[in-house]
Amino acid sequence: MNDFGYLVVPLVIIIALIAMSIRVLREYERGVVFFLGRFQSVKGPGLIIVIPGIQQMVRIDLRIITLDVPSQDVISQDNVTVRVNAVLYFRVVDSAKSVIQVEDYYAATSQLAQTTLRSVLGKHDLDEMLSERDKLNNDIQEILDSQTDAWGIKVTNVEIKHVDLDDSMIRAIARQAEAERERRAKVIHAEGELQAAEKLVQAAQQMEAAPSSLQLRYMQTMADMSTNGNANTIFFPLPLELTKVFENLAAKFRAENPENPLNAAAAAAGMGTKKGASDVTGDTAGGPAAATGDEGEAGARGTNRGPAPDDPANP
């Protein structure tokens, strides 16, 4: 019995040491093992043995970690104060570096994300923050990924969640949007007027080639107005060809009766026009042109006085 008692104590100690040495790592975990303070290896997943007192192990999770970046006060390039928060996705790709190169990779990545968020957004205007979030996300991700690569960290994605503005700035943006919509409405209206004018010119050219189309359009307008029950307008259709007939008759009458008073008035008007032109020429060149203008005035005064008293033609 005494011999068996001496064997039980060492056996219990050995079993306890084995139990303390056994470690089980899951599929997404790795163990960074140090032997007497020096880096030895990275083990896992599965069952591993770590000798107590001689070896130490640090568990590292390889899954993607979601980091909520707190709201940061940012002053944009156009001097607008906003509060911005974001979410960061990263994971450990090198377990040894994440333990050896940085004390706490989670806290270090969080602080680096906050400072990078402020520095990157401070280089852009407010309009870019609101409209170009994808570009800003990529810029922040590239900066964080390049700086955390030495820690064995891979930044997979960065997303800006909220951009909080003051009430005064929200009202200013609303006024700006309203002015922009009014500008677009005016431009669209002007473009519509231009297109309508171009179509009217094309229609006028086609009607000029086919005069009967104008008469058809006139009749179509009459039909459209007649369909209105409240219309009280009476139409007297006048063929457009009739005006040309009157013009031809008037021209023929003037040609057959050159001494007609109407023709004389037209001739006098023509003489007055010539007189004005001769006056201008006389003032410019001098001499004969001025004399011609005086003779024209004398002739006009003689015409206004009428025939002489001893004229045989005057009864």
C-alpha positions as CSV (number, residue, x, y, z in Angstrom):
1,M,0.0,0.0,0.0
2,N,2.8,2.4,0.8
3,D,4.5,1.7,-2.5
4,F,1.3,2.3,-4.4
5,G,0.8,5.6,-2.6
6,Y,4.1,6.9,-3.8
7,L,3.1,6.2,-7.4
8,V,-0.3,7.9,-7.1
9,V,1.0,11.3,-6.5
10,P,3.4,11.5,-9.5
11,L,0.7,10.0,-11.7
12,V,-1.9,12.6,-10.6
13,I,0.7,15.4,-11.3
14,I,1.4,14.0,-14.8
15,I,-2.3,13.7,-15.6
16,A,-2.8,17.3,-14.4
17,L,0.1,18.6,-16.5
18,I,-1.3,16.8,-19.6
19,A,-4.7,18.2,-19.0
20,M,-3.3,21.7,-18.7
21,S,-1.2,21.2,-21.8
22,I,-4.1,20.3,-24.1
23,R,-5.6,23.1,-26.1
24,V,-8.4,22.9,-28.7
25,L,-8.5,25.6,-31.4
26,R,-11.6,26.0,-33.6
27,E,-11.4,26.3,-37.3
28,Y,-11.3,30.1,-37.3
29,E,-8.7,30.3,-34.5
30,R,-5.0,30.1,-34.5
31,G,-2.5,29.9,-31.6
32,V,0.7,31.9,-31.5
33,V,3.1,29.9,-29.4
34,F,6.1,31.3,-27.5
35,F,8.8,29.1,-26.1
36,L,10.5,30.7,-23.1
37,G,9.4,34.2,-24.4
38,R,10.6,33.6,-28.0
39,F,8.2,33.1,-30.9
40,Q,8.1,29.5,-31.8
41,S,5.2,28.9,-34.3
42,V,1.6,29.3,-35.1
43,K,-0.5,26.3,-34.4
44,G,-4.1,25.2,-35.1
45,P,-6.8,24.5,-35.7
46,G,-7.5,21.3,-33.7
47,L,-5.8,19.7,-30.8
48,I,-2.4,21.1,-29.8
49,I,-0.1,20.6,-26.8
50,V,1.3,23.6,-24.9
51,I,3.7,22.8,-22.0
52,P,2.7,24.9,-19.0
53,G,5.4,27.2,-17.7
54,I,7.6,26.7,-20.7
55,Q,5.3,27.6,-23.6
56,Q,2.6,30.3,-23.8
57,M,-0.1,30.6,-26.4
58,V,-2.2,33.6,-27.6
59,R,-5.4,32.9,-29.4
60,I,-6.2,34.9,-32.5
61,D,-9.6,35.0,-34.2
62,L,-9.3,35.0,-38.1
63,R,-12.9,36.0,-38.7
64,I,-13.9,39.4,-40.1
65,I,-14.4,41.9,-37.3
66,T,-16.9,44.7,-37.6
67,L,-15.7,47.9,-36.0
68,D,-18.1,50.8,-35.5
69,V,-16.1,54.0,-35.8
70,P,-17.5,56.7,-33.4
71,S,-18.9,60.0,-34.8
72,Q,-16.2,62.4,-35.6
73,D,-16.4,66.2,-35.9
74,V,-15.0,67.1,-39.4
75,I,-14.5,70.5,-41.0
76,S,-14.8,70.2,-44.7
77,Q,-12.7,72.0,-47.2
78,D,-15.4,74.6,-47.7
79,N,-15.5,75.3,-43.9
80,V,-18.7,73.3,-43.1
81,T,-18.8,71.4,-39.7
82,V,-20.3,68.0,-39.9
83,R,-20.4,64.8,-37.8
84,V,-19.5,61.7,-39.6
85,N,-19.5,58.1,-38.5
86,A,-18.5,54.9,-40.3
87,V,-18.2,51.2,-40.1
88,L,-15.0,49.3,-40.7
89,Y,-14.5,45.6,-41.7
90,F,-11.2,43.9,-41.2
91,R,-9.6,40.6,-40.4
92,V,-6.3,39.1,-39.3
93,V,-4.3,37.5,-42.1
94,D,-1.0,37.1,-40.2
95,S,-1.4,35.9,-36.6
96,A,2.2,36.3,-35.7
97,K,2.4,39.9,-36.8
98,S,-0.9,40.8,-35.1
99,V,0.6,39.7,-31.7
100,I,4.3,40.7,-32.1
101,Q,4.1,43.9,-34.1
102,V,1.2,45.6,-32.1
103,E,0.1,45.5,-28.6
104,D,-3.7,45.4,-29.2
105,Y,-4.5,45.3,-32.9
106,Y,-8.3,46.0,-32.3
107,A,-7.7,49.2,-30.4
108,A,-4.9,50.3,-32.7
109,T,-7.1,49.8,-35.8
110,S,-10.0,51.7,-34.2
111,Q,-7.8,54.7,-33.4
112,L,-6.3,54.7,-36.8
113,A,-9.7,54.5,-38.5
114,Q,-10.9,57.6,-36.5
115,T,-7.9,59.8,-37.4
116,T,-7.9,58.6,-41.1
117,L,-11.7,59.4,-41.3
118,R,-11.1,63.0,-40.1
119,S,-8.0,63.6,-42.3
120,V,-9.6,62.2,-45.5
121,L,-13.0,63.9,-45.2
122,G,-11.3,67.2,-44.3
123,K,-9.8,67.4,-47.8
124,H,-13.2,67.3,-49.6
125,D,-16.1,69.6,-49.9
126,L,-19.5,68.9,-48.5
127,D,-21.0,68.2,-51.9
128,E,-18.4,65.5,-52.4
129,M,-19.1,63.9,-49.0
130,L,-22.8,63.7,-49.9
131,S,-22.5,62.6,-53.6
132,E,-19.2,60.7,-53.8
133,R,-19.2,58.3,-50.9
134,D,-17.9,55.4,-52.9
135,K,-14.8,57.3,-53.8
136,L,-14.2,58.4,-50.2
137,N,-14.8,54.9,-48.9
138,N,-12.1,53.6,-51.3
139,D,-9.7,56.3,-50.3
140,I,-10.1,55.5,-46.6
141,Q,-9.8,51.8,-47.2
142,E,-6.6,52.1,-49.2
143,I,-5.0,54.3,-46.5
144,L,-6.0,52.0,-43.6
145,D,-5.0,48.9,-45.5
146,S,-1.5,50.2,-46.3
147,Q,-0.9,51.2,-42.7
148,T,-2.2,48.1,-41.1
149,D,-0.4,45.7,-43.4
150,A,2.6,45.7,-41.1
151,W,0.3,44.5,-38.3
152,G,-1.0,41.5,-40.3
153,I,-4.4,43.2,-40.7
154,K,-6.4,43.3,-43.9
155,V,-9.1,46.0,-44.2
156,T,-11.7,44.6,-46.5
157,N,-14.3,47.4,-46.6
158,V,-15.1,50.9,-45.2
159,E,-18.6,52.4,-45.3
160,I,-19.6,56.0,-44.3
161,K,-22.9,55.6,-42.5
162,H,-24.1,59.1,-41.6
163,V,-23.2,62.7,-42.4
164,D,-25.1,64.8,-39.9
165,L,-25.6,68.5,-40.7
166,D,-26.9,71.5,-38.8
167,D,-30.5,72.7,-39.4
168,S,-29.2,75.9,-41.0
169,M,-27.1,74.0,-43.4
170,I,-30.0,71.7,-44.3
171,R,-32.1,74.7,-45.1
172,A,-29.3,76.2,-47.3
173,I,-29.0,72.9,-49.2
174,A,-32.7,72.9,-49.7
175,R,-32.6,76.4,-51.2
176,Q,-29.7,75.4,-53.4
177,A,-31.6,72.4,-54.7
178,E,-34.7,74.5,-55.4
179,A,-32.6,77.0,-57.3
180,E,-31.0,74.3,-59.3
181,R,-34.4,72.8,-60.2
182,E,-35.7,76.2,-61.3
183,R,-32.6,76.7,-63.5
184,R,-33.1,73.3,-65.1
185,A,-36.8,74.1,-65.7
186,K,-35.8,77.4,-67.4
187,V,-33.3,75.7,-69.6
188,I,-35.7,73.0,-70.6
189,H,-38.3,75.6,-71.4
190,A,-35.9,77.5,-73.5
191,E,-34.8,74.4,-75.4
192,G,-38.5,73.6,-76.0
193,E,-39.0,77.1,-77.5
194,L,-36.0,76.6,-79.7
195,Q,-37.2,73.3,-81.0
196,A,-40.7,74.8,-81.6
197,A,-39.2,77.7,-83.5
198,E,-37.2,75.3,-85.7
199,K,-40.3,73.2,-86.4
200,L,-42.3,76.3,-87.3
201,V,-39.5,77.3,-89.8
202,Q,-39.7,73.9,-91.4
203,A,-43.5,74.1,-91.5
204,A,-43.3,77.5,-93.1
205,Q,-40.9,76.3,-95.7
206,Q,-43.1,73.4,-96.6
207,M,-46.2,75.6,-96.8
208,E,-44.3,78.0,-99.1
209,A,-43.6,75.1,-101.4
210,A,-47.3,74.0,-101.4
211,P,-49.6,77.1,-100.8
212,S,-52.7,74.9,-100.6
213,S,-51.4,73.5,-97.3
214,L,-51.9,76.8,-95.7
215,Q,-55.6,76.8,-96.7
216,L,-56.0,73.3,-95.3
217,R,-54.4,74.5,-92.0
218,Y,-56.8,77.4,-91.9
219,M,-59.7,75.1,-92.3
220,Q,-58.3,72.7,-89.7
221,T,-58.1,75.6,-87.2
222,M,-61.8,76.5,-88.0
223,A,-62.8,72.9,-87.3
224,D,-60.9,72.9,-84.0
225,M,-62.6,76.1,-82.8
226,S,-66.0,74.9,-83.9
227,T,-65.8,71.8,-81.7
228,N,-65.8,74.1,-78.6
229,G,-69.3,74.5,-77.4
230,N,-68.7,77.9,-75.9
231,A,-67.3,79.4,-79.1
232,N,-69.4,82.3,-80.5
233,T,-67.1,83.3,-83.4
234,I,-68.4,83.4,-87.0
235,F,-65.9,82.6,-89.7
236,F,-66.0,83.9,-93.2
237,P,-63.5,81.9,-95.2
238,L,-61.5,83.9,-97.6
239,P,-59.4,82.1,-100.2
240,L,-55.8,83.3,-100.2
241,E,-55.7,83.1,-104.0
242,L,-58.3,85.9,-104.0
243,T,-55.7,88.4,-102.6
244,K,-53.3,87.6,-105.4
245,V,-56.1,88.3,-107.9
246,F,-56.6,91.8,-106.5
247,E,-52.9,92.4,-106.5
248,N,-52.7,91.5,-110.2
249,L,-55.7,93.7,-111.1
250,A,-54.2,96.6,-109.2
251,A,-50.9,96.2,-111.0
252,K,-52.7,96.0,-114.4
253,F,-54.7,99.1,-113.6
254,R,-51.6,101.2,-112.8
255,A,-50.0,100.0,-116.0
256,E,-53.0,101.0,-118.1
257,N,-53.6,104.4,-116.4
258,P,-50.3,106.0,-115.7
259,E,-51.9,109.5,-115.2
260,N,-54.2,108.3,-112.5
261,P,-54.1,110.3,-109.3
262,L,-53.1,107.2,-107.3
263,N,-50.1,106.7,-109.7
264,A,-49.2,110.4,-109.4
265,A,-49.1,110.1,-105.7
266,A,-46.9,107.1,-106.0
267,A,-44.7,109.0,-108.4
268,A,-44.5,112.0,-106.0
269,A,-43.5,109.7,-103.2
270,G,-40.8,108.3,-105.4
271,M,-39.6,111.8,-106.3
272,G,-39.4,112.7,-102.6
273,T,-37.3,109.6,-102.0
274,K,-35.0,110.6,-104.8
275,K,-34.8,114.1,-103.4
276,G,-33.8,112.9,-99.9
277,A,-31.1,110.8,-101.5
278,S,-29.8,113.7,-103.6
279,D,-29.7,115.9,-100.5
280,V,-27.6,113.4,-98.7
281,T,-25.3,113.1,-101.7
282,G,-25.1,116.9,-102.0
283,D,-24.1,117.3,-98.4
284,T,-21.4,114.7,-98.8
285,A,-19.9,115.6,-102.2
286,G,-21.2,119.3,-102.6
287,G,-21.7,121.1,-105.9
288,P,-24.0,119.6,-108.5
289,A,-25.8,117.3,-106.2
290,A,-27.0,120.3,-104.1
291,A,-28.1,122.1,-107.2
292,T,-30.1,119.1,-108.2
293,G,-31.7,119.0,-104.9
294,D,-32.7,122.7,-105.2
295,E,-34.2,122.1,-108.6
296,G,-36.2,119.2,-107.2
297,E,-37.6,121.4,-104.6
298,A,-38.5,124.1,-107.1
299,G,-40.2,121.6,-109.3
300,A,-42.1,120.3,-106.3
301,R,-43.2,123.8,-105.4
302,G,-44.3,124.5,-109.0
303,T,-46.3,121.3,-108.9
304,N,-48.0,122.3,-105.7
305,R,-49.0,125.8,-107.0
306,G,-50.8,124.2,-109.9
307,P,-51.0,125.5,-113.6
308,A,-50.4,129.1,-114.6
309,P,-53.4,131.4,-115.1
310,D,-52.8,131.8,-118.8
311,D,-52.4,128.1,-119.4
312,P,-54.7,127.1,-122.3
313,A,-55.5,123.9,-120.5
314,N,-57.0,125.9,-117.6
315,P,-60.5,127.1,-118.3
